[in-house]
Amino acid sequence: MTSPAVSAAPPGAPAPDGEPSPDVARTSRPEDALRVMSYNVQDFTADGAAAVRVVRAVQPDVLCLQEVPRRLTTEFRLPAFARACGLYWSGGRLGTGGTAVLTTLRLRVHATTARRLRVRFPDRTRGFASVLVSRPGHAPVTVVSVHLGLRADERIQHADVILEGPLQRTLVAGDLNEAADGQAYARFAARFGLASNGQPTFPSDRPHAALDVIFASADLRTRSASAAERAGLDVEDLAAASDHRPIWVDVLPDSP
């Protein structure tokens, strides 16, 4: 499938098919909040235009992606997707294991990192990508997009690698490939609070497994998406865009 060839437009502008973007985000976002979204986009092998509409409906400031196209096609397909969503990709394909982080131009990106996570051959490569971002007048926040492996023992190792880094003012978002009873999940839960509310995300047409989560360090105040907000997304677009549903949280301003 080709990448969605849609020019960049500000959030709230018409969606790629010409229809207005839903007001899911515009009516629910707390003032001055940083919205962080996580989405496994299935290598853009499904309906790319539907995926763009889903993202534009949520209007994230930071978008953590998993299963982005790997190898040389990343440099062509991911920027096109970012532009269609009204976001920006800072670049850096190598070592990400198919993860990426997109940001709005309203944010300052201080640093980006990526690291490959070891898997056994011939399993799909895994990794994580992170950004350090800030809004004007606010302290920086680290956002990490992760995609753990299919084997339980490897997921534990992956979690331990990710948790080696600084954990202050940090969100970890992504596809863990396991639910709350998994040992890798327990590793993250021991160090972070669950910011997303654990709703099922897989499969997208009839979700029953909560494989996608967002964790936040204790020094961040967060707000999870409500059931009403999630219900505001187009069900047909959710099923067509990917085999996963997205999740998002709002990072609230620091208390005075």
C-alpha positions as a Markdown table, in Angstrom:
| # | Residue | x | y | z |
|---|---|---|---|---|
| 1 | Met | 0.0 | 0.0 | 0.0 |
| 2 | Thr | 1.3 | 3.5 | -0.7 |
| 3 | Ser | 1.6 | 6.1 | 1.9 |
| 4 | Pro | -1.2 | 8.5 | 2.4 |
| 5 | Ala | -0.3 | 11.4 | 0.1 |
| 6 | Val | -1.9 | 14.2 | 2.0 |
| 7 | Ser | -0.3 | 17.6 | 2.7 |
| 8 | Ala | 0.2 | 18.8 | 6.2 |
| 9 | Ala | -2.6 | 20.7 | 7.8 |
| 10 | Pro | -3.2 | 22.0 | 11.3 |
| 11 | Pro | -5.3 | 20.0 | 13.8 |
| 12 | Gly | -9.0 | 20.6 | 13.3 |
| 13 | Ala | -8.7 | 21.1 | 9.5 |
| 14 | Pro | -10.6 | 18.8 | 7.2 |
| 15 | Ala | -9.6 | 15.1 | 7.3 |
| 16 | Pro | -7.9 | 13.6 | 4.2 |
| 17 | Asp | -11.2 | 12.5 | 2.6 |
| 18 | Gly | -12.6 | 16.1 | 2.8 |
| 19 | Glu | -14.8 | 15.4 | 5.8 |
| 20 | Pro | -14.3 | 17.5 | 9.0 |
| 21 | Ser | -12.2 | 15.9 | 11.7 |
| 22 | Pro | -14.4 | 14.8 | 14.7 |
| 23 | Asp | -14.4 | 17.0 | 17.7 |
| 24 | Val | -13.2 | 14.2 | 20.1 |
| 25 | Ala | -10.1 | 16.0 | 21.1 |
| 26 | Arg | -11.1 | 19.6 | 20.8 |
| 27 | Thr | -13.9 | 19.3 | 23.3 |
| 28 | Ser | -12.1 | 17.1 | 25.8 |
| 29 | Arg | -8.5 | 18.3 | 26.1 |
| 30 | Pro | -7.8 | 20.1 | 29.4 |
| 31 | Glu | -6.3 | 23.5 | 28.9 |
| 32 | Asp | -2.5 | 23.5 | 28.5 |
| 33 | Ala | -2.3 | 19.7 | 28.6 |
| 34 | Leu | 0.2 | 17.6 | 26.6 |
| 35 | Arg | -1.6 | 14.8 | 24.8 |
| 36 | Val | 0.4 | 11.6 | 24.2 |
| 37 | Met | -1.0 | 8.9 | 21.9 |
| 38 | Ser | 0.2 | 5.4 | 21.2 |
| 39 | Tyr | -0.7 | 3.5 | 18.1 |
| 40 | Asn | 0.4 | 0.2 | 16.5 |
| 41 | Val | -0.1 | 1.0 | 12.8 |
| 42 | Gln | 0.5 | -2.5 | 11.3 |
| 43 | Asp | 3.2 | -1.4 | 8.9 |
| 44 | Phe | 0.6 | 0.8 | 7.1 |
| 45 | Thr | -0.6 | -2.4 | 5.4 |
| 46 | Ala | -4.2 | -1.6 | 6.2 |
| 47 | Asp | -6.1 | 1.6 | 5.4 |
| 48 | Gly | -3.7 | 4.4 | 5.7 |
| 49 | Ala | -6.2 | 7.2 | 5.2 |
| 50 | Ala | -8.3 | 5.7 | 8.0 |
| 51 | Ala | -5.3 | 5.7 | 10.3 |
| 52 | Val | -4.7 | 9.4 | 9.5 |
| 53 | Arg | -8.4 | 10.2 | 10.4 |
| 54 | Val | -8.1 | 8.4 | 13.7 |
| 55 | Val | -4.9 | 10.3 | 14.6 |
| 56 | Arg | -6.4 | 13.6 | 13.6 |
| 57 | Ala | -9.5 | 13.0 | 15.6 |
| 58 | Val | -7.4 | 12.5 | 18.8 |
| 59 | Gln | -5.0 | 15.4 | 17.9 |
| 60 | Pro | -2.0 | 14.3 | 19.9 |
| 61 | Asp | 1.0 | 16.5 | 20.6 |
| 62 | Val | 3.2 | 13.4 | 20.8 |
| 63 | Leu | 2.4 | 10.2 | 18.8 |
| 64 | Cys | 4.2 | 7.0 | 19.7 |
| 65 | Leu | 4.1 | 4.5 | 16.8 |
| 66 | Gln | 4.8 | 0.8 | 16.7 |
| 67 | Glu | 5.2 | -1.4 | 13.6 |
| 68 | Val | 6.1 | 1.4 | 11.3 |
| 69 | Pro | 7.6 | 0.3 | 7.9 |
| 70 | Arg | 11.2 | -0.7 | 8.4 |
| 71 | Arg | 14.3 | -0.5 | 6.3 |
| 72 | Leu | 14.6 | 2.1 | 3.5 |
| 73 | Thr | 10.9 | 2.6 | 3.0 |
| 74 | Thr | 10.7 | 4.4 | 6.4 |
| 75 | Glu | 12.3 | 7.5 | 5.1 |
| 76 | Phe | 9.5 | 7.9 | 2.5 |
| 77 | Arg | 6.4 | 6.5 | 4.1 |
| 78 | Leu | 6.7 | 7.8 | 7.7 |
| 79 | Pro | 7.2 | 11.5 | 6.8 |
| 80 | Ala | 4.2 | 11.3 | 4.5 |
| 81 | Phe | 2.1 | 9.8 | 7.3 |
| 82 | Ala | 3.4 | 12.5 | 9.7 |
| 83 | Arg | 2.5 | 15.3 | 7.4 |
| 84 | Ala | -1.0 | 13.9 | 6.8 |
| 85 | Cys | -1.5 | 13.9 | 10.5 |
| 86 | Gly | -0.2 | 17.4 | 11.0 |
| 87 | Leu | 2.8 | 16.1 | 12.8 |
| 88 | Tyr | 6.6 | 15.9 | 12.3 |
| 89 | Trp | 9.1 | 13.1 | 12.5 |
| 90 | Ser | 12.6 | 14.0 | 13.6 |
| 91 | Gly | 14.1 | 11.1 | 11.7 |
| 92 | Gly | 16.3 | 8.3 | 12.8 |
| 93 | Arg | 15.4 | 4.9 | 11.5 |
| 94 | Leu | 18.3 | 2.7 | 12.5 |
| 95 | Gly | 18.0 | 0.9 | 15.8 |
| 96 | Thr | 14.3 | 1.7 | 16.4 |
| 97 | Gly | 13.0 | -1.8 | 15.7 |
| 98 | Gly | 10.0 | -0.4 | 13.9 |
| 99 | Thr | 9.1 | 2.3 | 16.6 |
| 100 | Ala | 8.9 | 6.0 | 16.1 |
| 101 | Val | 7.7 | 9.2 | 17.8 |
| 102 | Leu | 6.0 | 12.0 | 16.0 |
| 103 | Thr | 5.5 | 15.5 | 17.5 |
| 104 | Thr | 3.6 | 18.6 | 16.8 |
| 105 | Leu | 5.6 | 21.7 | 15.8 |
| 106 | Arg | 4.3 | 23.5 | 18.8 |
| 107 | Leu | 6.7 | 21.4 | 20.9 |
| 108 | Arg | 10.5 | 21.8 | 21.3 |
| 109 | Val | 12.3 | 18.6 | 20.7 |
| 110 | His | 15.5 | 18.6 | 22.9 |
| 111 | Ala | 16.8 | 15.1 | 22.1 |
| 112 | Thr | 15.9 | 11.8 | 20.4 |
| 113 | Thr | 17.2 | 8.3 | 21.1 |
| 114 | Ala | 16.6 | 4.8 | 19.8 |
| 115 | Arg | 17.8 | 1.3 | 20.8 |
| 116 | Arg | 17.3 | -2.1 | 19.3 |
| 117 | Leu | 16.0 | -4.9 | 21.6 |
| 118 | Arg | 17.4 | -8.4 | 21.1 |
| 119 | Val | 15.1 | -11.1 | 19.6 |
| 120 | Arg | 15.7 | -14.5 | 18.3 |
| 121 | Phe | 16.0 | -15.1 | 14.6 |
| 122 | Pro | 13.7 | -15.0 | 12.6 |
| 123 | Asp | 11.4 | -12.9 | 14.8 |
| 124 | Arg | 10.6 | -9.4 | 13.8 |
| 125 | Thr | 13.0 | -6.7 | 15.1 |
| 126 | Arg | 12.0 | -4.9 | 18.3 |
| 127 | Gly | 13.2 | -1.7 | 19.8 |
| 128 | Phe | 12.2 | 1.6 | 21.3 |
| 129 | Ala | 12.4 | 5.3 | 20.4 |
| 130 | Ser | 12.2 | 8.3 | 22.7 |
| 131 | Val | 12.0 | 12.0 | 22.6 |
| 132 | Leu | 12.6 | 14.7 | 25.2 |
| 133 | Val | 10.1 | 17.5 | 24.5 |
| 134 | Ser | 8.8 | 20.6 | 26.2 |
| 135 | Arg | 6.0 | 23.2 | 25.8 |
| 136 | Pro | 6.8 | 26.8 | 26.3 |
| 137 | Gly | 7.0 | 27.6 | 30.0 |
| 138 | His | 6.9 | 23.9 | 31.0 |
| 139 | Ala | 9.6 | 21.4 | 32.1 |
| 140 | Pro | 10.6 | 18.8 | 29.6 |
| 141 | Val | 9.0 | 15.4 | 29.5 |
| 142 | Thr | 10.5 | 12.1 | 28.1 |
| 143 | Val | 8.2 | 10.0 | 26.0 |
| 144 | Val | 9.3 | 6.5 | 25.0 |
| 145 | Ser | 7.6 | 4.4 | 22.3 |
| 146 | Val | 8.1 | 0.7 | 22.9 |
| 147 | His | 7.3 | -2.6 | 21.1 |
| 148 | Leu | 8.2 | -5.7 | 23.1 |
| 149 | Gly | 8.7 | -9.2 | 21.5 |
| 150 | Leu | 6.5 | -12.2 | 21.1 |
| 151 | Arg | 8.4 | -14.4 | 23.6 |
| 152 | Ala | 7.7 | -13.9 | 27.4 |
| 153 | Asp | 11.4 | -14.3 | 28.4 |
| 154 | Glu | 12.5 | -11.7 | 25.9 |
| 155 | Arg | 9.8 | -9.3 | 27.0 |
| 156 | Ile | 11.2 | -9.4 | 30.5 |
| 157 | Gln | 14.7 | -8.6 | 29.2 |
| 158 | His | 13.3 | -5.8 | 27.0 |
| 159 | Ala | 11.5 | -4.2 | 30.0 |
| 160 | Asp | 14.7 | -4.3 | 32.0 |
| 161 | Val | 16.7 | -2.6 | 29.2 |
| 162 | Ile | 14.1 | 0.2 | 28.9 |
| 163 | Leu | 14.0 | 0.7 | 32.6 |
| 164 | Glu | 17.8 | 1.3 | 32.7 |
| 165 | Gly | 17.3 | 4.9 | 31.6 |
| 166 | Pro | 16.3 | 7.9 | 33.7 |
| 167 | Leu | 12.8 | 7.5 | 34.9 |
| 168 | Gln | 11.9 | 11.1 | 36.0 |
| 169 | Arg | 9.1 | 12.9 | 34.1 |
| 170 | Thr | 8.8 | 10.0 | 31.8 |
| 171 | Leu | 6.0 | 8.2 | 29.9 |
| 172 | Val | 6.4 | 4.7 | 28.4 |
| 173 | Ala | 3.8 | 4.0 | 25.7 |
| 174 | Gly | 3.4 | 1.1 | 23.4 |
| 175 | Asp | 2.5 | -2.4 | 22.5 |
| 176 | Leu | 3.7 | -4.8 | 25.2 |
| 177 | Asn | 2.4 | -7.9 | 23.5 |
| 178 | Glu | 1.1 | -9.0 | 26.9 |
| 179 | Ala | -1.7 | -8.1 | 29.4 |
| 180 | Ala | -1.5 | -7.0 | 33.0 |
| 181 | Asp | -0.8 | -10.5 | 34.2 |
| 182 | Gly | 2.6 | -10.6 | 32.3 |
| 183 | Gln | 5.9 | -10.3 | 34.0 |
| 184 | Ala | 7.2 | -7.6 | 31.7 |
| 185 | Tyr | 4.1 | -5.6 | 32.5 |
| 186 | Ala | 4.8 | -6.1 | 36.2 |
| 187 | Arg | 8.3 | -4.7 | 35.7 |
| 188 | Phe | 6.9 | -1.5 | 34.4 |
| 189 | Ala | 4.1 | -1.3 | 36.9 |
| 190 | Ala | 6.6 | -1.6 | 39.7 |
| 191 | Arg | 8.3 | 1.6 | 38.6 |
| 192 | Phe | 5.4 | 3.6 | 37.0 |
| 193 | Gly | 1.8 | 4.2 | 37.4 |
| 194 | Leu | -0.7 | 3.1 | 34.7 |
| 195 | Ala | -1.8 | 6.3 | 33.0 |
| 196 | Ser | -4.1 | 4.7 | 30.4 |
| 197 | Asn | -7.0 | 2.9 | 32.0 |
| 198 | Gly | -6.3 | -0.6 | 30.7 |
| 199 | Gln | -9.0 | -0.8 | 28.1 |
| 200 | Pro | -8.8 | -3.6 | 25.5 |
| 201 | Thr | -7.0 | -2.6 | 22.3 |
| 202 | Phe | -6.7 | -5.8 | 20.3 |
| 203 | Pro | -8.0 | -6.9 | 17.8 |
| 204 | Ser | -9.4 | -3.5 | 16.6 |
| 205 | Asp | -12.7 | -4.8 | 15.4 |
| 206 | Arg | -13.7 | -6.5 | 18.6 |
| 207 | Pro | -11.0 | -5.7 | 21.2 |
| 208 | His | -10.6 | -8.0 | 24.2 |
| 209 | Ala | -6.9 | -7.9 | 25.0 |
| 210 | Ala | -5.2 | -4.8 | 26.6 |
| 211 | Leu | -1.9 | -5.1 | 24.9 |
| 212 | Asp | -1.3 | -1.4 | 24.5 |
| 213 | Val | -0.6 | 0.8 | 27.5 |
| 214 | Ile | 0.8 | 4.1 | 28.7 |
| 215 | Phe | 2.8 | 4.2 | 32.0 |
| 216 | Ala | 3.8 | 7.5 | 33.7 |
| 217 | Ser | 6.3 | 8.3 | 36.4 |
| 218 | Ala | 4.9 | 9.5 | 39.7 |
| 219 | Asp | 6.1 | 13.0 | 39.2 |
| 220 | Leu | 3.6 | 13.6 | 36.3 |
| 221 | Arg | -0.1 | 14.3 | 36.6 |
| 222 | Thr | -2.1 | 12.5 | 33.9 |
| 223 | Arg | -5.7 | 12.1 | 32.7 |
| 224 | Ser | -6.8 | 9.0 | 30.8 |
| 225 | Ala | -9.3 | 9.2 | 27.9 |
| 226 | Ser | -12.8 | 8.7 | 29.1 |
| 227 | Ala | -15.2 | 6.0 | 27.7 |
| 228 | Ala | -17.2 | 8.8 | 26.0 |
| 229 | Glu | -14.0 | 10.1 | 24.3 |
| 230 | Arg | -13.0 | 6.7 | 23.0 |
| 231 | Ala | -16.6 | 6.1 | 21.8 |
| 232 | Gly | -16.3 | 9.3 | 19.7 |
| 233 | Leu | -13.8 | 7.7 | 17.3 |
| 234 | Asp | -15.2 | 6.2 | 14.1 |
| 235 | Val | -15.6 | 2.4 | 14.7 |
| 236 | Glu | -15.2 | 1.6 | 11.0 |
| 237 | Asp | -12.0 | 3.7 | 10.8 |
| 238 | Leu | -10.6 | 1.9 | 13.9 |
| 239 | Ala | -11.2 | -1.5 | 12.3 |
| 240 | Ala | -9.9 | -0.5 | 8.9 |
| 241 | Ala | -6.8 | 1.4 | 10.0 |
| 242 | Ser | -4.9 | -1.3 | 12.0 |
| 243 | Asp | -5.4 | -4.5 | 14.0 |
| 244 | His | -4.8 | -2.4 | 17.2 |
| 245 | Arg | -6.8 | 0.4 | 18.6 |
| 246 | Pro | -5.0 | 3.5 | 19.9 |
| 247 | Ile | -4.7 | 4.8 | 23.4 |
| 248 | Trp | -4.0 | 8.3 | 24.7 |
| 249 | Val | -3.5 | 10.3 | 27.9 |
| 250 | Asp | -3.2 | 14.0 | 28.8 |
| 251 | Val | -0.2 | 15.1 | 30.8 |
| 252 | Leu | -1.5 | 17.9 | 33.0 |
| 253 | Pro | 0.4 | 21.1 | 33.9 |
| 254 | Asp | 2.5 | 20.9 | 37.0 |
| 255 | Ser | 0.7 | 22.2 | 40.1 |
| 256 | Pro | 1.6 | 25.7 | 41.1 |
